Amino acid sequence: QVQLVESGGGLVQAGDSLRLSCAASGRTFSSLAMGWFRQAPGKEREFVTAINRSGQSTYYADSVKGRFTISRDNAKNTLYLQMNSLKPEDTAVYYCAAGPSAVSRLSTVNYWGKGTLVTVSS
C-alpha cells in the first residue's frame, strides 16, 4: 500500500506562484511513476502533469505547459509541483497520484492522495 499526503495549497492572487508537495510512504518511491491531477468545482478530475520513475521524463497538459513544473526527489520520497503565473481557472483541488507506469490517465492511477485546495483569485 502507498500513502500520499499533499501539502502547500492555499489562496493566492492571479499571477502568483505556489509549490505543492506530496510525501509518499509505504513503498519504494523510486519504483513509482507519479503525477498530479486536479478537480475544479463541478468538473471532472483531469490530468495536469506526470513524471517517470527516474524523473528524467515529464508530461504536461496543454493548459499548464510553460507555467507548471513537476519534479521529484527520490531520496526524500517527495513529489513537487511548482506552479507559476497562476490563473483563476487553475482553482481546483490538486491530487497526487502514483502508479507502476506513466500516470497520465485516471485509469493508470493506483494510488491517490486526499488532495490540497488551490484557490486563485482574480
ZATORKOL-380924 format. One record per residue: x, y, z of N, C-alpha, C in turn; residue in one letter. Coordinates in Angstrom, 2 decimals, decimal comma. Each point is the difference from the previous one (the first is absolute). Example, Ala and Ser with C-alpha at 12.3 -4.5 7.8 and 13.67 -1.06 7.14 Angstrom:
<nX:13,19 nY:-5,69 nZ:7,80 caX:-0,89 caY:1,19 caZ:0,00 cX:0,90 cY:1,20 cZ:0,00 residu:a>
<nX:-0,35 nY:1,05 nZ:-0,72 caX:0,82 caY:1,19 caZ:0,06 cX:-0,77 cY:1,09 cZ:0,73 residu:s>
! end
This chain:
<nX:0,84 nY:-1,19 nZ:0,00 caX:-0,84 caY:1,19 caZ:0,00 cX:0,87 cY:1,24 cZ:0,00 residu:q>
<nX:-0,49 nY:1,02 nZ:-0,65 caX:0,73 caY:1,26 caZ:-0,10 cX:-0,85 cY:1,11 cZ:0,60 residu:v>
<nX:0,61 nY:0,82 nZ:0,85 caX:-0,69 caY:1,16 caZ:0,55 cX:0,60 cY:1,26 cZ:-0,61 residu:q>
<nX:-0,89 nY:0,88 nZ:-0,43 caX:0,41 caY:1,25 caZ:-0,62 cX:-0,65 cY:1,16 cZ:0,75 residu:l>
<nX:0,81 nY:0,96 nZ:0,42 caX:-0,52 caY:1,14 caZ:0,75 cX:0,46 cY:1,29 cZ:-0,66 residu:v>
<nX:-0,96 nY:0,75 nZ:-0,51 caX:0,30 caY:1,28 caZ:-0,65 cX:0,05 cY:1,13 cZ:1,01 residu:e>
<nX:0,75 nY:1,03 nZ:-0,35 caX:0,04 caY:1,22 caZ:0,80 cX:0,39 cY:1,16 cZ:-0,90 residu:s>
<nX:-0,23 nY:1,22 nZ:0,50 caX:0,43 caY:1,18 caZ:-0,73 cX:-1,09 cY:0,80 cZ:-0,68 residu:g>
<nX:-1,23 nY:-0,50 nZ:0,05 caX:-1,09 caY:0,74 caZ:-0,61 cX:-0,32 cY:1,27 cZ:0,77 residu:g>
<nX:-0,82 nY:0,84 nZ:-0,60 caX:-0,39 caY:1,22 caZ:0,69 cX:-0,68 cY:0,97 cZ:-0,95 residu:g>
<nX:-0,20 nY:1,21 nZ:0,51 caX:-0,64 caY:1,07 caZ:-0,76 cX:1,06 cY:0,97 cZ:-0,50 residu:l>
<nX:0,04 nY:0,20 nZ:-1,30 caX:0,97 caY:0,93 caZ:-0,59 cX:-0,72 cY:0,88 cZ:-1,02 residu:v>
<nX:0,70 nY:1,02 nZ:-0,46 caX:-0,55 caY:0,87 caZ:-1,02 cX:0,50 cY:-0,42 cZ:-1,38 residu:q>
<nX:-0,74 nY:0,38 nZ:-1,01 caX:0,41 caY:-0,29 caZ:-1,37 cX:1,41 cY:0,55 cZ:-0,25 residu:a>
<nX:0,83 nY:-0,81 nZ:-0,63 caX:1,37 caY:0,37 caZ:-0,26 cX:0,99 cY:-0,47 cZ:1,04 residu:g>
<nX:-0,49 nY:-0,42 nZ:1,14 caX:0,87 caY:-0,49 caZ:1,08 cX:0,50 cY:-1,41 cZ:-0,30 residu:d>
<nX:0,90 nY:-0,44 nZ:0,87 caX:0,55 caY:-1,35 caZ:-0,10 cX:-0,33 cY:-0,78 cZ:1,27 residu:s>
<nX:0,02 nY:-1,32 nZ:-0,14 caX:-0,26 caY:-0,89 caZ:1,12 cX:0,72 cY:-1,31 cZ:-0,27 residu:l>
<nX:0,48 nY:-0,64 nZ:1,05 caX:0,65 caY:-1,30 caZ:-0,16 cX:-0,73 cY:-1,03 cZ:0,84 residu:r>
<nX:-0,46 nY:-1,04 nZ:-0,64 caX:-0,62 caY:-1,12 caZ:0,69 cX:1,03 cY:-1,09 cZ:0,23 residu:l>
<nX:-0,20 nY:-0,73 nZ:1,09 caX:0,84 caY:-1,15 caZ:0,30 cX:-0,89 cY:-1,21 cZ:0,24 residu:s>
<nX:0,56 nY:-1,16 nZ:-0,26 caX:-0,70 caY:-1,26 caZ:0,26 cX:1,00 cY:-0,95 cZ:0,64 residu:c>
<nX:-0,23 nY:-0,35 nZ:1,25 caX:0,87 caY:-0,93 caZ:0,72 cX:-0,56 cY:-1,40 cZ:-0,15 residu:a>
<nX:0,86 nY:-0,92 nZ:-0,43 caX:-0,43 caY:-1,37 caZ:-0,24 cX:0,63 cY:-0,94 cZ:1,02 residu:a>
<nX:-0,75 nY:-1,03 nZ:0,35 caX:0,52 caY:-1,02 caZ:0,90 cX:-0,67 cY:-1,33 cZ:-0,32 residu:s>
<nX:0,61 nY:-1,07 nZ:0,51 caX:-0,61 caY:-1,31 caZ:-0,14 cX:0,57 cY:-0,86 cZ:-1,10 residu:g>
<nX:0,80 nY:0,59 nZ:-0,85 caX:0,59 caY:-0,75 caZ:-1,12 cX:1,19 cY:0,79 cZ:-0,51 residu:r>
<nX:0,94 nY:-0,66 nZ:-0,62 caX:1,17 caY:0,69 caZ:-0,53 cX:-0,44 cY:1,07 cZ:-0,99 residu:t>
<nX:0,26 nY:1,25 nZ:0,35 caX:-0,49 caY:1,12 caZ:-0,79 cX:0,52 cY:-0,06 cZ:-1,43 residu:f>
<nX:1,24 nY:-0,39 nZ:-0,16 caX:0,60 caY:0,00 caZ:-1,32 cX:-0,58 cY:-1,07 cZ:-0,93 residu:s>
<nX:-0,83 nY:-0,88 nZ:0,53 caX:-0,64 caY:-1,02 caZ:-0,83 cX:-1,34 cY:0,47 cZ:-0,56 residu:s>
<nX:-0,41 nY:1,21 nZ:0,39 caX:-1,30 caY:0,53 caZ:-0,38 cX:0,11 cY:1,12 cZ:-1,01 residu:l>
<nX:-0,82 nY:-0,06 nZ:-1,04 caX:-0,22 caY:1,17 caZ:-0,84 cX:-0,98 cY:0,89 cZ:0,75 residu:a>
<nX:0,17 nY:1,31 nZ:-0,12 caX:-0,79 caY:0,94 caZ:0,80 cX:-0,65 cY:1,05 cZ:-0,88 residu:m>
<nX:-1,01 nY:0,63 nZ:0,53 caX:-0,65 caY:1,06 caZ:-0,75 cX:-0,90 cY:0,85 cZ:0,86 residu:g>
<nX:-0,53 nY:1,03 nZ:-0,61 caX:-0,98 caY:0,88 caZ:0,64 cX:-1,24 cY:0,08 cZ:-0,89 residu:w>
<nX:-1,14 nY:-0,07 nZ:0,65 caX:-1,28 caY:0,23 caZ:-0,64 cX:-0,69 cY:1,12 cZ:0,78 residu:f>
<nX:-1,05 nY:0,56 nZ:-0,58 caX:-0,76 caY:1,02 caZ:0,71 cX:-1,48 cY:-0,13 cZ:-0,34 residu:r>
<nX:-0,79 nY:0,50 nZ:0,93 caX:-1,45 caY:-0,03 caZ:-0,20 cX:-0,57 cY:1,33 cZ:0,44 residu:q>
<nX:-0,54 nY:0,73 nZ:-0,95 caX:-0,65 caY:1,27 caZ:0,28 cX:-1,45 cY:-0,24 cZ:0,41 residu:a>
<nX:-0,60 nY:0,95 nZ:0,71 caX:-1,40 caY:-0,17 caZ:0,41 cX:-0,91 cY:-0,27 cZ:-1,18 residu:p>
<nX:-0,78 nY:-1,07 nZ:0,10 caX:-0,96 caY:-0,33 caZ:-1,05 cX:0,60 cY:-0,63 cZ:-1,24 residu:g>
<nX:1,29 nY:-0,31 nZ:0,04 caX:0,66 caY:-0,58 caZ:-1,18 cX:0,62 cY:-1,34 cZ:0,34 residu:k>
<nX:0,35 nY:-0,74 nZ:-1,03 caX:0,64 caY:-1,29 caZ:0,21 cX:1,48 cY:0,18 cZ:0,33 residu:e>
<nX:0,55 nY:-1,00 nZ:0,65 caX:1,42 caY:0,01 caZ:0,29 cX:0,78 cY:-0,09 cZ:-1,31 residu:r>
<nX:1,06 nY:0,81 nZ:-0,11 caX:0,75 caY:0,03 caZ:-1,24 cX:1,50 cY:-0,10 cZ:0,25 residu:e>
<nX:0,68 nY:-0,52 nZ:-0,98 caX:1,45 caY:-0,13 caZ:0,04 cX:0,66 cY:1,38 cZ:-0,06 residu:f>
<nX:1,04 nY:0,17 nZ:0,81 caX:0,78 caY:1,24 caZ:-0,02 cX:1,42 cY:-0,27 cZ:-0,50 residu:v>
<nX:0,69 nY:-0,92 nZ:0,66 caX:1,38 caY:-0,27 caZ:-0,35 cX:0,44 cY:-1,33 cZ:0,58 residu:t>
<nX:1,02 nY:-0,60 nZ:-0,60 caX:0,52 caY:-1,28 caZ:0,48 cX:1,51 cY:-0,04 cZ:-0,17 residu:a>
<nX:0,62 nY:-0,90 nZ:0,75 caX:1,44 caY:-0,16 caZ:-0,04 cX:0,33 cY:-1,48 cZ:0,14 residu:i>
<nX:1,02 nY:-0,44 nZ:-0,71 caX:0,33 caY:-1,42 caZ:0,08 cX:0,80 cY:-0,30 cZ:1,27 residu:n>
<nX:0,34 nY:-1,27 nZ:0,17 caX:0,62 caY:-0,44 caZ:1,25 cX:1,33 cY:0,68 cZ:0,28 residu:r>
<nX:0,77 nY:0,23 nZ:-1,03 caX:1,33 caY:0,59 caZ:0,20 cX:-0,05 cY:1,53 cZ:0,05 residu:s>
<nX:-1,09 nY:0,56 nZ:-0,48 caX:-0,12 caY:1,45 caZ:-0,05 cX:0,51 cY:0,62 cZ:-1,29 residu:g>
<nX:0,42 nY:-0,84 nZ:-0,93 caX:0,59 caY:0,52 caZ:-1,23 cX:-1,01 cY:0,34 cZ:-1,07 residu:q>
<nX:-1,22 nY:-0,52 nZ:0,14 caX:-1,04 caY:0,28 caZ:-1,00 cX:-1,20 cY:0,62 cZ:0,69 residu:s>
<nX:-0,51 nY:1,06 nZ:-0,60 caX:-1,17 caY:0,68 caZ:0,55 cX:-1,03 cY:0,24 cZ:-1,09 residu:t>
<nX:-1,24 nY:0,15 nZ:0,41 caX:-1,12 caY:0,18 caZ:-0,92 cX:-0,94 cY:1,05 cZ:0,60 residu:y>
<nX:-0,55 nY:0,84 nZ:-0,86 caX:-0,86 caY:1,08 caZ:0,49 cX:-1,26 cY:0,12 cZ:-0,85 residu:y>
<nX:-1,09 nY:0,37 nZ:0,67 caX:-1,19 caY:0,40 caZ:-0,72 cX:0,28 cY:1,33 cZ:-0,70 residu:a>
<nX:-0,62 nY:0,21 nZ:-1,13 caX:0,24 caY:1,24 caZ:-0,74 cX:-0,34 cY:1,23 cZ:0,83 residu:d>
<nX:-0,97 nY:-0,12 nZ:0,87 caX:-0,47 caY:1,15 caZ:0,77 cX:1,03 cY:0,50 cZ:1,00 residu:s>
<nX:0,98 nY:-0,83 nZ:0,36 caX:0,99 caY:0,42 caZ:1,00 cX:1,42 cY:0,02 cZ:-0,55 residu:v>
<nX:0,16 nY:-0,42 nZ:-1,23 caX:1,34 caY:-0,07 caZ:-0,59 cX:0,64 cY:1,39 cZ:0,00 residu:k>
<nX:1,24 nY:0,06 nZ:0,47 caX:0,72 caY:1,27 caZ:0,07 cX:-0,21 cY:0,76 cZ:1,29 residu:g>
<nX:-0,97 nY:-0,41 nZ:0,80 caX:-0,28 caY:0,67 caZ:1,28 cX:0,26 cY:-0,90 cZ:1,19 residu:r>
<nX:-0,27 nY:-1,29 nZ:-0,15 caX:0,16 caY:-0,96 caZ:1,10 cX:1,22 cY:-0,86 cZ:-0,28 residu:f>
<nX:0,67 nY:-0,41 nZ:1,09 caX:1,14 caY:-0,91 caZ:-0,09 cX:-0,13 cY:-1,10 cZ:1,04 residu:t>
<nX:0,05 nY:-1,23 nZ:-0,46 caX:-0,02 caY:-1,14 caZ:0,92 cX:1,42 cY:-0,47 cZ:0,23 residu:i>
<nX:0,27 nY:-0,43 nZ:1,23 caX:1,31 caY:-0,55 caZ:0,32 cX:-0,15 cY:-0,98 cZ:1,14 residu:s>
<nX:1,03 nY:-0,77 nZ:0,24 caX:-0,03 caY:-0,97 caZ:1,10 cX:1,38 cY:-0,11 cZ:0,61 residu:r>
<nX:-0,01 nY:-0,33 nZ:1,28 caX:1,24 caY:-0,26 caZ:0,73 cX:-0,12 cY:-1,41 cZ:0,56 residu:d>
<nX:0,61 nY:-0,95 nZ:-0,67 caX:-0,14 caY:-1,39 caZ:0,43 cX:0,67 cY:-0,27 cZ:1,34 residu:n>
<nX:0,97 nY:0,79 nZ:0,36 caX:0,65 caY:-0,17 caZ:1,30 cX:-0,91 cY:0,45 cZ:1,13 residu:a>
<nX:-0,90 nY:0,94 nZ:-0,29 caX:-0,91 caY:0,52 caZ:1,02 cX:-1,42 cY:-0,55 cZ:-0,14 residu:k>
<nX:-0,21 nY:-0,91 nZ:-0,98 caX:-1,33 caY:-0,58 caZ:-0,22 cX:-1,07 cY:1,08 cZ:-0,20 residu:n>
<nX:0,36 nY:1,01 nZ:-0,76 caX:-0,89 caY:1,15 caZ:-0,15 cX:-0,13 cY:0,42 cZ:-1,46 residu:t>
<nX:-1,22 nY:0,32 nZ:-0,34 caX:-0,36 caY:0,53 caZ:-1,32 cX:-0,35 cY:1,47 cZ:0,17 residu:l>
<nX:0,35 nY:0,80 nZ:-1,02 caX:-0,28 caY:1,43 caZ:0,07 cX:-0,75 cY:0,47 cZ:-1,24 residu:y>
<nX:-0,72 nY:1,10 nZ:0,18 caX:-0,62 caY:0,68 caZ:-1,13 cX:0,20 cY:1,50 cZ:0,20 residu:l>
<nX:0,87 nY:0,58 nZ:-0,80 caX:0,21 caY:1,43 caZ:0,03 cX:-0,97 cY:0,65 cZ:-0,99 residu:q>
<nX:-0,84 nY:0,87 nZ:0,51 caX:-1,02 caY:0,65 caZ:-0,83 cX:0,28 cY:1,49 cZ:-0,05 residu:m>
<nX:0,27 nY:0,49 nZ:-1,18 caX:0,27 caY:1,43 caZ:-0,22 cX:-1,10 cY:0,62 cZ:-0,86 residu:n>
<nX:-0,07 nY:1,31 nZ:0,05 caX:-0,98 caY:0,74 caZ:-0,81 cX:-1,39 cY:-0,60 cZ:0,14 residu:s>
<nX:-0,41 nY:-0,20 nZ:1,23 caX:-1,28 caY:-0,64 caZ:0,25 cX:-1,17 cY:0,85 cZ:-0,52 residu:l>
<nX:-1,02 nY:-0,71 nZ:-0,46 caX:-1,20 caY:0,63 caZ:-0,55 cX:-1,21 cY:-0,44 cZ:0,81 residu:k>
<nX:-1,07 nY:0,78 nZ:-0,01 caX:-1,21 caY:-0,42 caZ:0,72 cX:-0,48 cY:-1,38 cZ:-0,45 residu:p>
<nX:0,19 nY:-0,34 nZ:-1,26 caX:-0,45 caY:-1,31 caZ:-0,49 cX:0,86 cY:-1,16 cZ:0,50 residu:e>
<nX:1,07 nY:0,31 nZ:0,71 caX:0,80 caY:-1,05 caZ:0,65 cX:-0,59 cY:-0,40 cZ:1,35 residu:d>
<nX:-1,01 nY:0,71 nZ:0,44 caX:-0,65 caY:-0,31 caZ:1,27 cX:-0,58 cY:-1,41 cZ:-0,03 residu:t>
<nX:0,43 nY:-0,82 nZ:0,96 caX:-0,42 caY:-1,40 caZ:0,04 cX:0,60 cY:-0,67 cZ:1,23 residu:a>
<nX:-0,48 nY:-1,19 nZ:0,26 caX:0,68 caY:-0,88 caZ:0,95 cX:1,04 cY:-0,78 cZ:-0,81 residu:v>
<nX:1,23 nY:0,03 nZ:0,47 caX:1,10 caY:-0,67 caZ:-0,70 cX:0,32 cY:-1,31 cZ:0,72 residu:y>
<nX:0,04 nY:-1,06 nZ:-0,79 caX:0,23 caY:-1,34 caZ:0,54 cX:1,32 cY:-0,57 cZ:-0,49 residu:y>
<nX:0,72 nY:-0,56 nZ:0,92 caX:1,20 caY:-0,75 caZ:-0,31 cX:-0,42 cY:-1,41 cZ:-0,42 residu:c>
<nX:0,68 nY:-0,56 nZ:-1,00 caX:-0,37 caY:-1,31 caZ:-0,51 cX:1,24 cY:-0,84 cZ:-0,24 residu:a>
<nX:-0,15 nY:-1,31 nZ:0,16 caX:1,13 caY:-0,91 caZ:-0,20 cX:-0,46 cY:-1,28 cZ:-0,67 residu:a>
<nX:0,92 nY:-0,59 nZ:-0,75 caX:-0,30 caY:-1,26 caZ:-0,67 cX:1,28 cY:-0,67 cZ:-0,47 residu:g>
<nX:-0,10 nY:-1,21 nZ:-0,52 caX:1,18 caY:-0,73 caZ:-0,43 cX:0,60 cY:0,53 cZ:-1,30 residu:p>
<nX:-0,83 nY:0,70 nZ:-0,79 caX:0,50 caY:0,57 caZ:-1,26 cX:-0,58 cY:1,39 cZ:-0,13 residu:s>
<nX:0,18 nY:0,63 nZ:-1,15 caX:-0,38 caY:1,39 caZ:-0,19 cX:-1,43 cY:0,28 cZ:0,44 residu:a>
<nX:-0,18 nY:0,91 nZ:0,95 caX:-1,31 caY:0,33 caZ:0,53 cX:-0,57 cY:1,20 cZ:-0,76 residu:v>
<nX:-0,29 nY:-0,19 nZ:-1,24 caX:-0,50 caY:1,08 caZ:-0,83 cX:-1,51 cY:-0,07 cZ:-0,21 residu:s>
<nX:-0,62 nY:-1,05 nZ:0,47 caX:-1,46 caY:-0,15 caZ:-0,10 cX:-0,52 cY:-0,52 cZ:1,33 residu:r>
<nX:-1,25 nY:0,27 nZ:0,28 caX:-0,60 caY:-0,46 caZ:1,24 cX:0,14 cY:-1,51 cZ:0,15 residu:l>
<nX:-0,12 nY:-0,72 nZ:-1,10 caX:0,02 caY:-1,47 caZ:0,05 cX:1,38 cY:-0,55 cZ:0,35 residu:s>
<nX:1,02 nY:0,83 nZ:-0,09 caX:1,37 caY:-0,48 caZ:0,27 cX:0,43 cY:0,28 cZ:1,44 residu:t>
<nX:-0,87 nY:0,62 nZ:0,77 caX:0,34 caY:0,36 caZ:1,38 cX:-0,43 cY:-1,11 cZ:0,96 residu:v>
<nX:0,95 nY:-0,48 nZ:0,80 caX:-0,31 caY:-1,00 caZ:1,01 cX:-0,24 cY:0,61 cZ:1,38 residu:n>
<nX:0,66 nY:1,15 nZ:0,24 caX:-0,07 caY:0,60 caZ:1,32 cX:-0,27 cY:1,50 cZ:-0,12 residu:y>
<nX:-0,84 nY:0,51 nZ:0,90 caX:-0,35 caY:1,42 caZ:0,04 cX:0,25 cY:0,58 cZ:1,37 residu:w>
<nX:0,42 nY:1,26 nZ:0,02 caX:-0,01 caY:0,75 caZ:1,24 cX:-1,39 cY:0,57 cZ:0,23 residu:g>
<nX:-0,18 nY:0,69 nZ:1,12 caX:-1,31 caY:0,55 caZ:0,32 cX:-0,22 cY:1,38 cZ:-0,61 residu:k>
<nX:1,06 nY:0,60 nZ:-0,50 caX:-0,12 caY:1,26 caZ:-0,70 cX:0,31 cY:1,21 cZ:0,84 residu:g>
<nX:0,38 nY:1,07 nZ:-0,67 caX:0,23 caY:1,29 caZ:0,64 cX:-0,63 cY:1,08 cZ:-0,87 residu:t>
<nX:-0,69 nY:0,93 nZ:0,63 caX:-0,76 caY:1,01 caZ:-0,74 cX:0,88 cY:1,19 cZ:-0,38 residu:l>
<nX:-0,07 nY:0,34 nZ:-1,26 caX:0,66 caY:1,20 caZ:-0,51 cX:-1,08 cY:0,94 cZ:-0,52 residu:v>
<nX:-0,02 nY:1,20 nZ:0,54 caX:-0,98 caY:1,00 caZ:-0,43 cX:0,75 cY:1,22 cZ:-0,52 residu:t>
<nX:-0,31 nY:0,37 nZ:-1,24 caX:0,66 caY:1,14 caZ:-0,63 cX:-1,04 cY:1,09 cZ:-0,22 residu:v>
<nX:0,19 nY:1,12 nZ:0,67 caX:-0,95 caY:1,11 caZ:-0,14 cX:0,44 cY:0,94 cZ:-1,12 residu:s>
<nX:-0,98 nY:0,64 nZ:-0,63 caX:0,31 caY:0,91 caZ:-1,12 cX:0,24 cY:1,41 cZ:0,48 residu:s>
! end
